């Protein structure tokens, strides 16, 4: 492979000719099969399969987000088959340590209507402003609404001023613009409505909406006095502030004072304090942070991997509209995760009825051409053709969900359906909508929107039956041989190979049909197959960005006290959580993720992580270097030229010796500069996280101060995490 000269995010120049080239070349060349040196003169039935520690490591790399220190020994102790069966039954695995971490985010356990009511978005605030909803009486909720309305009105005023300025400019009237109007216009051009911001849009607490009042800056001494109040008294004092006072209070705090403002508060109070800077941003932050924390820390790893798989398969884009961030917590918690290791048909029905999916693929807008609702809309349009109310009404049949249901969720693009089938399925699902979608309502079937009469789908007659029609079609699709093959192939791509053997896919599809879509049965068939354990597939799968980031955090036993910088790292690596706009989801194959620029970014992330330069995440190198695996690996690798520390890191992070090329490169890069340079791409300023980092998540365990950074270990580990051996799973 011919490579252009690459600048590795400021890493020293020798990496340009070593690590960058090493990554790009070796990720495109299959590794030496793990069992190559294990074959006997007389091959046994198992001789062509991965054996020994490599077999356990292979399972951990494919069926989890990557092993943590000690996982290899733990699985060997109980046996690989028994471990796999445990993972297939997640309810039997104690996950109390994770639940203790997630207890810091109580909003993520709320039903979506309650979540939207407590932490309103702009649509809810508008309804309050229009007196269509009452202002809450609870002091905390009232403060959130009051502050949100003030921000909303200021943002709207800026936008209106900007529109006026644009109109004047279009009419060749620049002289009419005063200096004040020019300043307002400059602010408005770059301002996004605050209520729609997500963690990826984090700005300094001195938002443009509040910056016009800097002359009324809050006294730092007054702010410190408030911070020093007892927790409940402090909270009450903050809730009593008017919006302008609250904005000035936030601006006056230093990074440490932001964290101190949350000391002693309950998780609910921390959420309220964060929501005072914007309810939608708090909800979005918790949504993304809790998903990443679960992937890193859960002991129910196969469930987490399958949840990630199905969230991608049944993709929903978080920025579809203002409501999606409020709908996605329930989508993951209630629709995806409980069925991730259940029956496919149950999962299919759960997603079909999920408000997140109904909104994302526009089924809430679909009405049957012959329905009562269509008749009413046509009558109102004839009476009031130019009225805003008629423009906002459903415009007719929407085929988006029907098309993606067959093409992406079940049958596949060559699944034997036609455009006529898409139209018929779209008619079947008319009436599948959301009750009061602007207030976070749940699924409801609305008869007056449903297209009456029978339908024909793929040659099968669907009798007129309201909601039952949709359930019948979902059953037909879930039990179709085309669906069995499509899902089995996609699972095989995720777990086995970018080009899975047809014989394996065929056996998995037969198991799918025979078990009526039981996902554990399909996974057992895969796990018991010789193809899964073939040396030809060992470490051939390239990690996606989420697999890379999570496996790096797990492999280094990182302590995460604020997950948002890691969330932002995924954005930079090209795979933001819930960030795929199109319904096909991210690819599980190597091609989209293997490029010089992408792999260099991964290297920079790895070095920033191991150098403790990513805010909210740190690694205890003393503990990591004391892992029991070290002595065993050093003994295995006595003939090499590696140092004990480097061999220890190979043992802990890779589970096997590194290649000579990787080892030589790692041992050369010990000047300590790499971490400082990598921070330029992946370091995050504390205030960028506003109140969300230090306030929202206080999961750091009590105990002694962090040990000092071992710079040699950090640089070596960063390069090992960026190496081809770690990039593959």
ZAMARGU-4260 file (C-alpha; in steps of 0.2 Angstrom, whole numbers, plus 5000, padded with zeros to 4 digits):
<rodrens>
0) 5000/5000/5000 | 5007/5017/4995 | 5005/5030/5009 | 5006/5049/5008 | 5016/5058/5021
5) 5005/5059/5036 | 5006/5071/5051 | 5000/5061/5066 | 4991/5075/5076 | 5008/5083/5082
10) 5016/5066/5087 | 5035/5066/5084 | 5040/5064/5066 | 5046/5046/5067 | 5029/5040/5070
15) 5025/5047/5052 | 5035/5033/5045 | 5032/5020/5058 | 5015/5019/5067 | 5005/5027/5053
20) 5012/5015/5040 | 5011/5001/5052 | 4993/5004/5055 | 4988/5006/5037 | 4998/4991/5030
25) 4995/4978/5044 | 4976/4982/5045 | 4974/4977/5027 | 4985/4961/5028 | 4977/4947/5038
30) 4987/4942/5054 | 4995/4925/5056 | 4982/4913/5061 | 4982/4909/5079 | 4983/4890/5077
35) 4996/4890/5064 | 5009/4884/5076 | 4997/4872/5085 | 4994/4860/5071 | 5000/4842/5074
40) 5007/4830/5062 | 4991/4820/5062 | 4977/4833/5062 | 4963/4830/5074 | 4945/4837/5072
45) 4950/4852/5083 | 4967/4855/5075 | 4960/4868/5063 | 4952/4878/5076 | 4959/4892/5088
50) 4965/4883/5104 | 4971/4888/5121 | 4971/4905/5128 | 4969/4912/5110 | 4952/4903/5110
55) 4946/4912/5126 | 4953/4929/5120 | 4944/4927/5103 | 4928/4924/5112 | 4931/4940/5123
60) 4935/4950/5108 | 4920/4945/5098 | 4906/4943/5111 | 4911/4958/5122 | 4917/4975/5120
65) 4934/4969/5124 | 4942/4960/5140 | 4946/4970/5156 | 4961/4965/5166 | 4958/4948/5174
70) 4944/4943/5162 | 4954/4930/5153 | 4959/4921/5169 | 4941/4922/5175 | 4933/4914/5160
75) 4947/4900/5160 | 4942/4897/5178 | 4924/4894/5175 | 4925/4887/5157 | 4922/4895/5140
80) 4905/4886/5137 | 4898/4890/5154 | 4903/4908/5153 | 4894/4910/5136 | 4879/4902/5143
85) 4879/4914/5157 | 4881/4929/5145 | 4865/4922/5136 | 4855/4924/5152 | 4860/4942/5158
90) 4847/4943/5171 | 4857/4929/5181 | 4873/4941/5181 | 4875/4953/5196 | 4877/4970/5188
95) 4875/4980/5204 | 4891/4989/5202 | 4885/4996/5186 | 4868/5001/5193 | 4877/5010/5207
100) 4885/5021/5194 | 4869/5023/5184 | 4860/5029/5200 | 4868/5046/5197 | 4856/5048/5182
105) 4839/5045/5189 | 4831/5055/5174 | 4835/5040/5163 | 4823/5029/5172 | 4808/5041/5170
110) 4794/5038/5157 | 4796/5049/5142 | 4781/5060/5146 | 4787/5063/5164 | 4805/5066/5157
115) 4798/5079/5145 | 4787/5087/5158 | 4801/5089/5171 | 4815/5095/5159 | 4805/5103/5145
120) 4811/5107/5127 | 4806/5122/5117 | 4790/5115/5111 | 4784/5112/5129 | 4790/5129/5134
125) 4780/5137/5120 | 4764/5128/5125 | 4767/5136/5143 | 4770/5153/5135 | 4754/5151/5125
130) 4745/5145/5141 | 4740/5128/5133 | 4750/5120/5148 | 4751/5127/5166 | 4767/5133/5174
135) 4773/5120/5186 | 4770/5123/5205 | 4785/5113/5211 | 4799/5126/5215 | 4813/5116/5206
140) 4802/5113/5190 | 4796/5131/5190 | 4814/5137/5190 | 4818/5126/5176 | 4803/5132/5166
145) 4806/5150/5170 | 4825/5150/5165 | 4821/5140/5149 | 4807/5153/5144 | 4819/5167/5147
150) 4833/5159/5136 | 4820/5155/5123 | 4813/5172/5122 | 4830/5180/5121 | 4836/5168/5107
155) 4820/5171/5098 | 4823/5190/5099 | 4840/5188/5092 | 4834/5178/5078 | 4820/5191/5074
160) 4833/5205/5074 | 4844/5195/5063 | 4830/5192/5051 | 4826/5211/5051 | 4844/5215/5047
165) 4844/5202/5033 | 4829/5210/5026 | 4836/5227/5027 | 4852/5221/5018 | 4842/5213/5005
170) 4833/5230/5002 | 4849/5239/5000 | 4847/5248/5017 | 4863/5245/5026 | 4863/5263/5033
175) 4847/5259/5043 | 4857/5247/5054 | 4863/5254/5070 | 4879/5248/5079 | 4868/5239/5092
180) 4858/5230/5078 | 4875/5225/5070 | 4881/5217/5087 | 4864/5208/5089 | 4865/5202/5071
185) 4883/5196/5073 | 4877/5186/5089 | 4862/5179/5080 | 4871/5173/5065 | 4881/5160/5075
190) 4867/5156/5088 | 4858/5140/5088 | 4842/5139/5098 | 4848/5134/5115 | 4834/5122/5118
195) 4839/5110/5104 | 4858/5109/5109 | 4865/5092/5113 | 4882/5088/5122 | 4891/5089/5105
200) 4886/5107/5104 | 4892/5111/5121 | 4897/5130/5123 | 4904/5140/5137 | 4891/5144/5150
205) 4891/5162/5145 | 4880/5159/5130 | 4876/5172/5117 | 4859/5173/5124 | 4866/5179/5140
210) 4881/5188/5135 | 4873/5205/5132 | 4871/5207/5151 | 4890/5206/5155 | 4889/5223/5164
215) 4878/5215/5177 | 4891/5202/5181 | 4889/5192/5197 | 4901/5195/5211 | 4913/5181/5213
220) 4913/5184/5232 | 4894/5182/5232 | 4895/5166/5222 | 4907/5158/5234 | 4896/5163/5248
225) 4882/5153/5240 | 4893/5138/5236 | 4898/5137/5254 | 4880/5136/5260 | 4873/5119/5266
230) 4867/5108/5251 | 4849/5111/5253 | 4850/5129/5258 | 4862/5132/5243 | 4850/5123/5231
235) 4835/5133/5237 | 4845/5149/5235 | 4849/5145/5217 | 4831/5140/5213 | 4826/5157/5219
240) 4837/5166/5207 | 4829/5175/5192 | 4835/5170/5175 | 4847/5184/5173 | 4854/5182/5190
245) 4856/5163/5187 | 4865/5166/5171 | 4877/5179/5179 | 4880/5167/5194 | 4885/5153/5182
250) 4897/5164/5172 | 4906/5169/5188 | 4911/5152/5193 | 4928/5144/5190 | 4930/5126/5185
255) 4933/5120/5203 | 4918/5131/5209 | 4907/5123/5196 | 4911/5106/5204 | 4909/5113/5222
260) 4892/5120/5218 | 4886/5102/5217 | 4895/5095/5232 | 4883/5086/5244 | 4868/5087/5232
265) 4857/5072/5228 | 4857/5065/5210 | 4840/5073/5207 | 4847/5090/5213 | 4862/5088/5202
270) 4850/5085/5187 | 4840/5100/5192 | 4856/5111/5193 | 4861/5105/5176 | 4844/5107/5168
275) 4844/5125/5174 | 4857/5128/5160 | 4845/5119/5147 | 4834/5104/5150 | 4837/5096/5133
280) 4855/5097/5135 | 4854/5088/5152 | 4843/5074/5144 | 4855/5072/5129 | 4870/5072/5140
285) 4863/5058/5151 | 4857/5048/5136 | 4874/5047/5128 | 4884/5046/5145 | 4874/5032/5152
290) 4875/5022/5136 | 4894/5023/5135 | 4896/5019/5154 | 4885/5004/5152 | 4895/4997/5138
295) 4912/5000/5148 | 4906/4994/5165 | 4892/4981/5163 | 4896/4963/5167 | 4882/4958/5155
300) 4893/4961/5140 | 4884/4950/5127 | 4868/4959/5131 | 4877/4976/5129 | 4885/4971/5112
305) 4868/4964/5106 | 4859/4980/5112 | 4872/4990/5102 | 4869/4979/5087 | 4850/4981/5087
310) 4851/5000/5091 | 4861/5000/5075 | 4850/4988/5065 | 4834/4998/5070 | 4843/5015/5069
315) 4835/5031/5075 | 4844/5048/5073 | 4845/5058/5089 | 4844/5075/5079 | 4828/5070/5069
320) 4819/5084/5079 | 4818/5091/5097 | 4808/5076/5104 | 4820/5062/5099 | 4832/5064/5114
325) 4817/5062/5125 | 4811/5047/5116 | 4828/5037/5115 | 4830/5033/5133 | 4814/5023/5133
330) 4818/5016/5116 | 4834/5008/5122 | 4828/5004/5140 | 4810/4997/5135 | 4811/4992/5117
335) 4829/4986/5113 | 4838/4980/5128 | 4824/4968/5135 | 4823/4960/5119 | 4841/4960/5113
340) 4843/4942/5118 | 4825/4937/5116 | 4813/4933/5101 | 4816/4943/5085 | 4797/4945/5083
345) 4795/4953/5100 | 4809/4965/5096 | 4802/4969/5079 | 4785/4973/5087 | 4793/4983/5101
350) 4802/4994/5089 | 4787/4996/5078 | 4777/5003/5092 | 4791/5014/5099 | 4788/5032/5098
355) 4806/5035/5094 | 4804/5024/5078 | 4787/5031/5074 | 4793/5049/5074 | 4810/5045/5066
360) 4802/5036/5051 | 4787/5048/5050 | 4774/5035/5053 | 4765/5048/5065 | 4762/5058/5049
365) 4754/5044/5039 | 4735/5043/5036 | 4726/5032/5025 | 4719/5040/5009 | 4702/5033/5012
370) 4702/5036/5031 | 4691/5048/5041 | 4706/5058/5045 | 4710/5061/5026 | 4692/5066/5023
375) 4693/5079/5037 | 4709/5086/5031 | 4703/5087/5013 | 4688/5097/5019 | 4698/5109/5030
380) 4710/5112/5016 | 4696/5116/5004 | 4688/5128/5017 | 4705/5136/5022 | 4718/5133/5009
385) 4731/5145/5016 | 4728/5142/5034 | 4744/5137/5045 | 4733/5124/5054 | 4730/5114/5037
390) 4748/5115/5032 | 4753/5107/5049 | 4740/5092/5046 | 4745/5075/5040 | 4747/5076/5021
395) 4743/5058/5017 | 4751/5041/5016 | 4769/5040/5021 | 4779/5025/5015 | 4796/5028/5025
400) 4793/5016/5039 | 4785/5002/5027 | 4800/5003/5016 | 4813/5003/5029 | 4804/4989/5038
405) 4806/4977/5024 | 4822/4983/5017 | 4832/4986/5032 | 4823/4978/5047 | 4818/4961/5040
410) 4818/4955/5022 | 4833/4964/5015 | 4835/4973/4999 | 4833/4958/4989 | 4820/4950/5000
415) 4806/4947/4987 | 4795/4962/4989 | 4789/4976/4977 | 4785/4994/4977 | 4767/4989/4978
420) 4770/4979/4994 | 4778/4994/5001 | 4762/5004/4998 | 4751/4991/5005 | 4762/4989/5021
425) 4761/5008/5023 | 4742/5007/5022 | 4743/4993/5035 | 4752/5004/5047 | 4741/5019/5045
430) 4734/5023/5063 | 4750/5017/5071 | 4755/5034/5079 | 4759/5043/5096 | 4747/5050/5108
435) 4751/5068/5111 | 4769/5067/5103 | 4773/5085/5109 | 4771/5080/5127 | 4780/5063/5126
440) 4765/5052/5124 | 4766/5033/5120 | 4760/5022/5106 | 4742/5022/5101 | 4732/5015/5087
445) 4720/5029/5080 | 4706/5021/5070 | 4701/5036/5061 | 4718/5037/5053 | 4718/5019/5047
450) 4715/5015/5029 | 4700/5004/5029 | 4698/4988/5019 | 4709/4973/5015 | 4727/4974/5009
455) 4738/4961/5000 | 4756/4960/5006 | 4768/4948/4996 | 4754/4938/4989 | 4745/4936/5006
460) 4728/4944/5010 | 4727/4955/5026 | 4709/4956/5031 | 4703/4973/5037 | 4707/4972/5056
465) 4714/4989/5062 | 4729/4987/5073 | 4729/4968/5071 | 4734/4970/5053 | 4751/4978/5058
470) 4754/4963/5070 | 4750/4951/5056 | 4762/4959/5044 | 4776/4960/5057 | 4773/4941/5060
475) 4774/4937/5042 | 4790/4947/5040 | 4798/4940/5056 | 4795/4922/5051 | 4801/4924/5033
480) 4816/4914/5027 | 4822/4930/5019 | 4822/4938/5036 | 4831/4923/5044 | 4845/4924/5031
485) 4846/4943/5031 | 4847/4944/5050 | 4859/4929/5051 | 4871/4936/5038 | 4871/4953/5048
490) 4875/4944/5064 | 4889/4934/5056 | 4897/4950/5049 | 4896/4958/5066 | 4904/4942/5075
495) 4913/4932/5062 | 4919/4940/5046 | 4916/4954/5034 | 4913/4940/5021 | 4905/4926/5032
500) 4905/4908/5024 | 4888/4905/5016 | 4887/4888/5025 | 4888/4896/5042 | 4874/4909/5037
505) 4863/4895/5031 | 4864/4885/5047 | 4861/4901/5057 | 4846/4905/5046 | 4839/4887/5049
510) 4841/4889/5067 | 4832/4906/5067 | 4817/4898/5058 | 4817/4882/5068 | 4817/4892/5085
515) 4804/4905/5079 | 4817/4919/5079 | 4825/4915/5096 | 4841/4925/5096 | 4851/4915/5109
520) 4848/4899/5098 | 4855/4908/5083 | 4870/4914/5093 | 4873/4897/5100 | 4873/4890/5082
525) 4886/4902/5078 | 4896/4899/5093 | 4896/4880/5090 | 4901/4882/5072 | 4919/4878/5066
530) 4919/4894/5056 | 4918/4905/5072 | 4934/4897/5078 | 4943/4896/5062 | 4961/4903/5063
535) 4957/4912/5047 | 4945/4924/5056 | 4956/4926/5072 | 4959/4945/5074 | 4953/4949/5057
540) 4938/4961/5062 | 4943/4979/5062 | 4935/4988/5077 | 4922/5001/5074 | 4925/5018/5083
545) 4914/5013/5097 | 4922/4996/5099 | 4939/5004/5099 | 4935/5018/5112 | 4925/5006/5124
550) 4938/4992/5122 | 4952/5004/5126 | 4943/5010/5142 | 4940/4992/5147 | 4957/4986/5143
555) 4966/5000/5153 | 4953/4998/5167 | 4950/5016/5166 | 4940/5026/5179 | 4927/5037/5171
560) 4920/5051/5181 | 4913/5061/5166 | 4909/5051/5150 | 4905/5066/5140 | 4923/5069/5133
565) 4923/5050/5128 | 4906/5054/5119 | 4914/5068/5110 | 4929/5057/5105 | 4917/5046/5096
570) 4911/5061/5087 | 4929/5065/5081 | 4931/5047/5076 | 4916/5047/5065 | 4904/5037/5075
575) 4893/5048/5086 | 4881/5039/5097 | 4863/5039/5089 | 4872/5050/5075 | 4868/5040/5059
580) 4856/5051/5050 | 4850/5038/5037 | 4841/5023/5043 | 4854/5010/5037 | 4865/5012/5053
585) 4884/5011/5053 | 4893/4998/5044 | 4901/4983/5054 | 4913/4980/5040 | 4931/4987/5039
590) 4931/4998/5023 | 4922/5013/5031 | 4934/5014/5046 | 4951/5010/5038 | 4959/5026/5031
595) 4975/5035/5035 | 4966/5050/5043 | 4954/5039/5053 | 4968/5028/5060 | 4979/5042/5064
600) 4965/5050/5074 | 4963/5033/5083 | 4982/5034/5088 | 4980/5051/5095 | 4965/5046/5105
605) 4974/5031/5112 | 4989/5042/5117 | 4978/5055/5125 | 4968/5042/5134 | 4984/5033/5141
610) 4992/5050/5146 | 4977/5054/5156 | 4974/5069/5145 | 4955/5066/5141 | 4945/5075/5155
615) 4935/5064/5166 | 4944/5048/5163 | 4960/5042/5171 | 4971/5026/5172 | 4980/5020/5187
620) 4996/5014/5180 | 5003/5006/5196 | 4988/4995/5197 | 4988/4990/5179 | 5006/4986/5179
625) 5003/4975/5194 | 4991/4963/5185 | 4995/4945/5187 | 4995/4942/5168 | 5012/4951/5168
630) 5023/4938/5175 | 5015/4924/5164 | 5018/4935/5148 | 5035/4940/5152 | 5040/4921/5155
635) 5032/4917/5138 | 5042/4931/5130 | 5059/4929/5138 | 5068/4927/5121 | 5062/4944/5115
640) 5071/4960/5117 | 5056/4969/5125 | 5058/4977/5142 | 5048/4970/5157 | 5036/4985/5157
645) 5033/4984/5139 | 5030/4965/5140 | 5018/4968/5154 | 5008/4980/5144 | 5007/4968/5130
650) 5000/4955/5141 | 4987/4966/5149 | 4982/4976/5134 | 4984/4963/5120 | 4983/4946/5128
655) 4998/4940/5118 | 5015/4946/5112 | 5015/4961/5100 | 5023/4959/5083 | 5042/4964/5081
660) 5037/4979/5071 | 5025/4985/5084 | 5037/4982/5098 | 5051/4991/5090 | 5040/5006/5086
665) 5034/5007/5104 | 5051/5006/5112 | 5057/5020/5101 | 5043/5032/5106 | 5047/5036/5124
670) 5051/5054/5123 | 5035/5059/5133 | 5029/5071/5120 | 5016/5061/5112 | 5003/5064/5125
675) 5004/5083/5125 | 5002/5083/5106 | 4987/5071/5106 | 4978/5082/5118 | 4976/5095/5104
680) 4964/5083/5095 | 4956/5074/5110 | 4959/5084/5125 | 4943/5094/5131 | 4942/5110/5141
685) 4933/5108/5157 | 4921/5122/5154 | 4916/5115/5138 | 4907/5102/5148 | 4898/5117/5157
690) 4889/5110/5173 | 4887/5093/5165 | 4904/5086/5168 | 4908/5091/5186 | 4890/5092/5192
695) 4880/5079/5183 | 4891/5064/5186 | 4900/5062/5203 | 4904/5043/5201 | 4922/5045/5206
700) 4925/5033/5221 | 4931/5039/5237 | 4949/5035/5241 | 4967/5040/5240 | 4973/5053/5228
705) 4977/5048/5210 | 4995/5040/5208 | 5007/5050/5198 | 5007/5047/5179 | 5020/5034/5173
710) 5025/5043/5157 | 5034/5028/5149 | 5020/5016/5152 | 5007/5029/5146 | 5016/5032/5129
715) 5020/5013/5127 | 5002/5009/5131 | 4995/5022/5119 | 5005/5016/5105 | 5000/4998/5109
720) 4981/5003/5109 | 4984/5011/5092 | 4993/4996/5085 | 4986/4984/5073 | 4985/4970/5086
725) 4973/4981/5097 | 4963/4988/5082 | 4958/4970/5077 | 4946/4960/5087
</rodrens>
